[in-house]
Amino acid sequence: TESEPGKGDFHPLECSYGQLVRFWGNQCRHHTVANSTDATRVSFDFRVVPCYLYTGAFKGFIGDYPTILAPGPLTPPESIAAHLGGP
């Protein structure tokens, strides 16, 4: 991944057993290479958007991934609505 958006200084994100990595994958470009080892590599990709911010403008996809709408509020909680200029 890049160290910051647009920098192009790609480097691996390495972690040990039981650790995880969280990064700004929506802003920093990232990719993977084929696993050439005998070890299994596991990757979970979560892209979370609150329902009240989801517009459907990307025809059911976030990046290359299909979206699944989970139950949740369709409007922001009052504490957030004030910051968004809503009711």
Secondary structure, DSSP 8 states (H G I E B T S, - for coil): --SSTT----------TT------TTTS--------SSS-----------GGG---TTTTEETTEE----S--SS--HHHHHHHT--
